[in-house]
Amino acid sequence: MSNDHTQVQEFFTARAADWDSRFPDDGPAYQAAVAEFRLRPGSRVLDAGCGTGRALPALRDAVGASGVVIGADLTPAMLEAAREAGRDRAGRLLLADVARLPLLAESLDAVFGAGLIAHLPEPEENLRELRRVVRPGGLLALFHPIGRAALAARQGRQITPDDLRAKANLGPLLAGSGWHMTSYVDEDARFLALAVRED
């Protein structure tokens, strides 16, 4: 994948208009993942690579009116689809590369990333950037509404040993970028890895 993210933008631009209709049953999985994330009212949270903003309403419910919710994505068409779905009412939408966020260091309490890790060109470095914007002790959730095996079957491929989301790969990757994995679930119905920022 190119470092200028052209391939990622082209992929998601072509799919933005019908993205939500392709995955209409994912809402409960997003809500459950956010509930497990244990955000507190008043927290400041980033949905990194927010796409059409499917997590934003659940994140807003979790942090309440006093919290801050930001949805950042690299693809303008995905953010436009989020606006058309009314999800911009749940959080501020930001056109940004999660590898170079226009946010202050330690300005957030948490980062939520749905389907994100597979699209990071330099995962360890990019996870370090997410760590930069989170306060010490802050949280990271890497989520997908279906597990690795179910996703591979949907895409007509096999899981390979180098899959970044495999527990044996993800734990060291997170550790190398300043995160400590605290929970890991990979079931047909969901993938969710939780981590805390190490000082």
C-alpha positions as CSV (number, residue, x, y, z in Angstrom):
1,M,0.0,0.0,0.0
2,S,1.4,3.4,-0.9
3,N,2.4,5.9,1.8
4,D,0.3,8.6,0.1
5,H,-2.8,6.4,0.8
6,T,-4.0,6.7,-2.8
7,Q,-5.1,3.1,-2.9
8,V,-7.1,3.4,0.3
9,Q,-8.8,6.5,-0.9
10,E,-9.7,5.0,-4.2
11,F,-11.0,1.8,-2.6
12,F,-13.3,3.6,-0.1
13,T,-14.3,6.4,-2.5
14,A,-15.8,3.8,-4.9
15,R,-17.7,2.2,-2.0
16,A,-18.8,5.1,0.1
17,A,-22.3,5.7,-1.2
18,D,-23.5,2.1,-0.5
19,W,-21.1,1.2,2.4
20,D,-23.8,1.2,5.0
21,S,-26.3,-0.8,2.9
22,R,-23.7,-3.5,2.3
23,F,-23.4,-4.1,6.1
24,P,-26.8,-3.2,7.5
25,D,-26.7,-5.4,10.5
26,D,-23.4,-4.1,12.1
27,G,-25.0,-1.6,14.5
28,P,-25.4,-3.9,17.5
29,A,-21.8,-5.0,17.2
30,Y,-20.6,-1.4,17.2
31,Q,-22.7,-0.7,20.3
32,A,-21.5,-3.7,22.1
33,A,-17.8,-2.9,21.3
34,V,-18.2,0.7,22.5
35,A,-19.9,-0.5,25.7
36,E,-17.0,-2.8,26.4
37,F,-14.6,0.1,25.8
38,R,-15.9,1.6,29.1
39,L,-15.7,5.2,28.2
40,R,-16.7,7.7,30.9
41,P,-19.0,10.7,30.6
42,G,-17.0,13.7,29.6
43,S,-14.3,11.6,27.8
44,R,-12.6,12.8,24.7
45,V,-12.6,10.1,22.0
46,L,-11.4,9.8,18.4
47,D,-12.9,7.4,15.9
48,A,-9.8,6.8,13.8
49,G,-10.7,5.9,10.2
50,C,-14.3,6.5,11.0
51,G,-15.6,5.9,7.5
52,T,-19.4,6.6,7.4
53,G,-19.4,7.2,11.1
54,R,-21.2,4.1,12.2
55,A,-19.5,4.2,15.7
56,L,-20.1,7.9,16.3
57,P,-23.6,7.6,17.8
58,A,-22.5,4.9,20.3
59,L,-19.4,6.9,21.2
60,R,-21.6,10.0,21.8
61,D,-23.9,8.0,24.0
62,A,-20.9,6.7,26.0
63,V,-19.3,10.1,26.6
64,G,-22.5,12.1,26.9
65,A,-23.1,15.8,26.1
66,S,-20.0,16.9,28.0
67,G,-17.7,14.6,26.1
68,V,-15.9,15.2,22.8
69,V,-16.3,12.9,19.8
70,I,-14.2,13.3,16.7
71,G,-14.4,11.1,13.6
72,A,-11.3,11.3,11.4
73,D,-11.1,9.8,7.9
74,L,-8.8,10.1,4.9
75,T,-11.6,9.8,2.3
76,P,-13.9,12.8,1.7
77,A,-16.6,10.5,0.2
78,M,-16.8,8.5,3.4
79,L,-17.2,11.7,5.5
80,E,-19.9,12.9,3.1
81,A,-21.8,9.6,3.6
82,A,-21.5,10.1,7.3
83,R,-23.0,13.6,7.0
84,E,-25.8,12.3,4.8
85,A,-26.6,9.7,7.4
86,G,-26.8,12.5,10.0
87,R,-23.9,11.1,12.1
88,D,-22.1,14.4,12.1
89,R,-24.6,15.3,14.9
90,A,-22.9,12.8,17.1
91,G,-19.4,14.1,16.6
92,R,-17.1,16.5,14.7
93,L,-16.0,15.1,11.3
94,L,-12.4,15.7,10.4
95,L,-10.7,15.0,7.0
96,A,-7.3,13.7,8.3
97,D,-4.7,11.0,7.9
98,V,-4.6,9.0,11.1
99,A,-0.8,8.6,10.5
100,R,-0.4,12.4,10.9
101,L,-3.2,13.7,13.1
102,P,-3.8,17.5,13.4
103,L,-4.4,17.0,17.2
104,L,-2.4,18.0,20.2
105,A,-0.3,15.5,22.1
106,E,-2.2,13.8,25.0
107,S,-5.4,15.7,24.1
108,L,-7.7,12.6,24.0
109,D,-8.7,9.9,26.5
110,A,-9.3,7.2,23.9
111,V,-9.1,6.1,20.3
112,F,-11.6,3.7,18.6
113,G,-10.5,2.1,15.3
114,A,-13.0,-0.1,13.4
115,G,-11.4,-2.0,10.6
116,L,-8.4,0.3,10.8
117,I,-5.3,-1.8,11.3
118,A,-5.5,-3.6,7.9
119,H,-5.4,-0.2,6.2
120,L,-2.4,1.3,8.0
121,P,0.7,1.5,5.7
122,E,3.2,1.4,8.6
123,P,1.2,-0.1,11.5
124,E,3.8,0.3,14.3
125,E,4.6,3.9,13.4
126,N,0.9,4.7,12.9
127,L,-0.1,3.2,16.2
128,R,2.6,5.4,17.8
129,E,0.8,8.4,16.3
130,L,-2.5,7.3,17.9
131,R,-0.6,6.9,21.2
132,R,0.8,10.4,20.8
133,V,-2.7,12.0,20.9
134,V,-3.9,9.9,23.9
135,R,-3.1,10.8,27.5
136,P,-1.0,8.4,29.6
137,G,-3.3,5.6,30.7
138,G,-5.7,6.3,27.8
139,L,-7.4,3.6,25.9
140,L,-7.3,2.1,22.4
141,A,-9.9,-0.3,20.9
142,L,-9.3,-2.1,17.6
143,F,-12.6,-3.5,16.4
144,H,-14.2,-5.3,13.5
145,P,-17.9,-6.3,13.5
146,I,-16.9,-9.9,12.4
147,G,-13.9,-12.0,13.4
148,R,-10.9,-12.8,11.4
149,A,-12.1,-16.2,10.1
150,A,-15.5,-14.9,9.1
151,L,-13.9,-11.9,7.4
152,A,-11.5,-14.1,5.5
153,A,-14.4,-16.3,4.4
154,R,-16.4,-13.3,3.2
155,Q,-13.4,-12.1,1.2
156,G,-12.7,-15.6,-0.3
157,R,-9.3,-15.9,1.3
158,Q,-7.4,-17.8,4.0
159,I,-6.0,-16.4,7.2
160,T,-2.2,-16.2,6.9
161,P,0.3,-16.4,9.8
162,D,1.3,-12.8,9.2
163,D,-2.2,-11.4,9.8
164,L,-1.6,-8.4,12.0
165,R,-4.8,-9.1,13.9
166,A,-3.6,-12.5,15.1
167,K,-3.0,-12.3,18.9
168,A,0.6,-13.5,18.5
169,N,1.3,-10.6,16.1
170,L,-0.9,-7.9,17.5
171,G,0.4,-8.0,21.1
172,P,4.0,-7.4,20.2
173,L,2.9,-4.8,17.6
174,L,1.0,-2.9,20.2
175,A,3.8,-3.2,22.7
176,G,6.3,-1.9,20.2
177,S,4.2,1.2,19.7
178,G,3.7,2.0,23.3
179,W,0.4,0.2,24.1
180,H,-0.3,-2.7,26.4
181,M,-3.0,-5.1,25.2
182,T,-5.5,-5.8,28.0
183,S,-8.1,-7.8,26.2
184,Y,-8.4,-9.8,23.0
185,V,-11.5,-11.4,21.5
186,D,-11.7,-13.0,18.0
187,E,-15.0,-14.8,17.4
188,D,-17.2,-15.1,14.3
189,A,-19.4,-12.3,15.5
190,R,-16.7,-9.8,16.4
191,F,-13.0,-8.9,16.8
192,L,-12.1,-6.6,19.6
193,A,-8.7,-5.9,21.1
194,L,-8.4,-3.4,23.9
195,A,-5.2,-1.7,25.0
196,V,-4.0,1.0,27.4
197,R,-1.3,3.6,26.7
198,E,1.9,2.9,28.6
199,D,3.8,5.8,30.0
